[in-house]
Amino acid sequence: MKYLAALLLTFAAPASAQQLTDNAEMAQIYEADQAVRANIPKDVTPAYFQKMIAEDKARKARTEALLKAGALHTGQDYERAAFIFQHGDKPGDYLLAHTLAMVAMTKGNHAASWIAAATLDRYLMTIEQPQIYGTQYKSPAAGTVTQDPYDRTLISDALRTELGVPVQADQEKKRSSMQRRP
């Protein structure tokens, strides 16, 4: 009888149902990535951005190594990796970031829907196509902050809301607040 109970318990919890834990190193990489962006000084210098870009490349390389090693398992791991590749420097980085966000969502992390939208917008803009969600803002050196190119008609505000993306009216308020004041 004990043998039968042990056998049943063995098959009752398949390996895929085991609880996975977040990768601690991926969490540290993500925290470092977000910390540098949360603390950008108002009088930012080119040297600051050069240092940030160099650190972004190092974080991206380490995240890529974790991916290749199969060390990411949870939706949180994949969402964090998506943020790292969102801060890459070429279209392939943004498309990979989008894919990682999609994996995060399939693993139950529905909060990754915003980064999925943002990564697709960034990818589209880098291949000189209009963004569709309105997550990307850019500011020419002496110009007005813009989201263009932006296809404002393809995605409804109802769909934006479902994805955790601000509606167009809120995007416009944010854009206006980002304008440089003389």
C-alpha positions as CSV (number, residue, x, y, z in Angstrom):
1,M,0.0,0.0,0.0
2,K,2.8,2.4,0.8
3,Y,4.4,1.6,-2.5
4,L,1.2,2.4,-4.4
5,A,0.8,5.8,-2.5
6,A,4.4,6.7,-3.3
7,L,3.9,5.8,-7.0
8,L,0.7,7.9,-7.2
9,L,2.5,10.9,-5.6
10,T,5.3,10.6,-8.2
11,F,2.9,10.8,-11.1
12,A,0.5,13.3,-9.4
13,A,2.9,16.3,-9.7
14,P,4.6,16.4,-13.2
15,A,7.8,18.3,-13.5
16,S,6.1,21.1,-15.5
17,A,3.8,21.7,-12.5
18,Q,6.7,22.3,-10.1
19,Q,7.1,25.8,-8.8
20,L,9.9,27.7,-10.5
21,T,11.7,30.5,-8.9
22,D,12.9,33.8,-10.4
23,N,16.5,33.9,-11.5
24,A,18.3,36.1,-8.9
25,E,21.0,37.3,-11.3
26,M,18.3,38.4,-13.8
27,A,16.6,40.3,-11.0
28,Q,19.9,42.1,-10.2
29,I,20.5,43.0,-13.8
30,Y,17.0,44.4,-14.2
31,E,17.3,46.4,-10.9
32,A,20.6,48.0,-12.1
33,D,19.0,48.8,-15.5
34,Q,16.0,50.5,-13.9
35,A,18.0,52.3,-11.2
36,V,20.2,54.1,-13.8
37,R,17.0,55.3,-15.6
38,A,15.3,56.4,-12.4
39,N,18.2,58.6,-11.5
40,I,19.0,60.5,-14.7
41,P,20.2,64.0,-13.6
42,K,18.4,67.1,-14.9
43,D,21.7,68.4,-16.2
44,V,22.7,65.2,-18.0
45,T,25.9,65.2,-19.9
46,P,27.0,63.2,-23.0
47,A,29.5,61.3,-20.7
48,Y,26.5,60.2,-18.5
49,F,24.8,58.7,-21.6
50,Q,28.0,57.1,-22.9
51,K,28.4,55.4,-19.5
52,M,24.8,54.3,-19.5
53,I,25.1,52.8,-23.0
54,A,28.3,50.9,-22.1
55,E,26.5,49.5,-19.0
56,D,23.4,48.6,-21.1
57,K,25.7,46.6,-23.5
58,A,27.2,44.7,-20.5
59,R,23.7,43.9,-19.1
60,K,22.5,42.8,-22.5
61,A,25.5,40.5,-23.0
62,R,25.0,38.9,-19.6
63,T,21.2,38.5,-20.2
64,E,22.0,36.9,-23.6
65,A,24.3,34.4,-21.8
66,L,21.5,33.6,-19.3
67,L,19.1,33.0,-22.2
68,K,21.5,30.7,-24.0
69,A,22.2,28.8,-20.8
70,G,18.5,28.2,-20.3
71,A,18.7,30.0,-16.9
72,L,15.4,32.0,-17.3
73,H,12.3,30.2,-16.3
74,T,9.5,32.4,-15.0
75,G,7.4,35.0,-16.5
76,Q,9.1,37.6,-14.3
77,D,12.5,36.5,-15.7
78,Y,11.4,36.9,-19.3
79,E,9.8,40.3,-18.6
80,R,13.0,41.5,-17.0
81,A,15.0,40.2,-19.9
82,A,12.6,42.1,-22.3
83,F,13.4,45.4,-20.5
84,I,17.1,44.7,-20.9
85,F,16.8,44.1,-24.7
86,Q,14.4,47.1,-25.0
87,H,17.5,49.1,-24.0
88,G,19.5,47.6,-26.8
89,D,20.8,49.4,-29.9
90,K,19.5,47.7,-33.0
91,P,16.2,46.4,-34.4
92,G,17.0,42.8,-33.6
93,D,17.3,43.7,-29.9
94,Y,13.8,45.2,-29.9
95,L,12.3,42.3,-31.7
96,L,13.9,39.9,-29.3
97,A,12.6,42.0,-26.4
98,H,9.1,41.8,-27.9
99,T,9.4,38.0,-28.1
100,L,10.7,37.8,-24.5
101,A,7.7,39.8,-23.4
102,M,5.4,37.5,-25.2
103,V,7.0,34.5,-23.5
104,A,6.5,36.3,-20.1
105,M,2.8,36.6,-20.9
106,T,2.4,33.0,-21.9
107,K,4.0,32.1,-18.6
108,G,1.2,34.0,-16.8
109,N,2.9,37.4,-16.3
110,H,0.1,39.6,-17.8
111,A,1.9,42.7,-16.5
112,A,4.4,42.1,-19.4
113,S,1.8,43.4,-21.8
114,W,3.0,46.9,-21.6
115,I,6.6,46.0,-22.4
116,A,5.3,43.8,-25.3
117,A,3.6,46.9,-26.7
118,A,6.6,49.2,-26.1
119,T,9.1,46.8,-27.7
120,L,7.0,46.5,-30.8
121,D,6.6,50.2,-31.0
122,R,10.4,50.7,-30.7
123,Y,11.1,48.0,-33.3
124,L,8.7,49.6,-35.7
125,M,10.2,53.0,-35.3
126,T,13.8,51.7,-35.8
127,I,12.8,50.2,-39.1
128,E,11.2,53.5,-40.0
129,Q,7.6,52.4,-39.7
130,P,5.0,54.2,-37.5
131,Q,4.5,52.9,-34.0
132,I,1.0,51.7,-33.2
133,Y,0.6,51.9,-29.4
134,G,2.2,55.3,-28.7
135,T,4.7,54.2,-26.1
136,Q,7.7,55.9,-27.7
137,Y,8.6,59.6,-27.4
138,K,11.6,61.3,-29.0
139,S,13.0,64.8,-28.7
140,P,15.0,66.2,-31.5
141,A,17.9,68.4,-30.2
142,A,16.1,71.7,-30.7
143,G,12.6,70.5,-31.5
144,T,9.4,69.5,-30.0
145,V,8.9,66.2,-28.3
146,T,7.0,63.9,-30.6
147,Q,5.7,60.3,-30.9
148,D,5.7,60.5,-34.7
149,P,5.7,58.5,-36.8
150,Y,2.6,57.1,-35.1
151,D,-0.4,55.4,-36.6
152,R,-3.0,56.6,-34.1
153,T,-5.9,54.8,-35.9
154,L,-4.8,51.1,-36.0
155,I,-5.2,50.4,-32.2
156,S,-8.2,51.7,-30.3
157,D,-7.9,53.2,-26.8
158,A,-9.9,50.2,-25.6
159,L,-7.2,47.9,-26.8
160,R,-4.5,50.1,-25.3
161,T,-6.3,49.9,-22.0
162,E,-6.4,46.1,-22.2
163,L,-2.6,46.1,-22.7
164,G,-1.9,48.6,-19.9
165,V,-0.9,51.3,-22.4
166,P,-2.1,54.9,-21.7
167,V,-4.9,56.1,-23.9
168,Q,-4.1,58.7,-26.5
169,A,-5.4,61.7,-24.4
170,D,-3.1,60.6,-21.6
171,Q,-0.2,60.2,-24.0
172,E,-0.8,63.7,-25.3
173,K,-0.7,65.1,-21.7
174,K,2.6,63.3,-21.1
175,R,4.0,64.5,-24.4
176,S,3.1,68.1,-23.5
177,S,4.6,67.8,-20.1
178,M,7.9,66.7,-21.7
179,Q,8.3,69.8,-23.7
180,R,11.4,71.8,-22.9
181,R,10.7,75.0,-21.2
182,P,12.8,78.1,-22.0
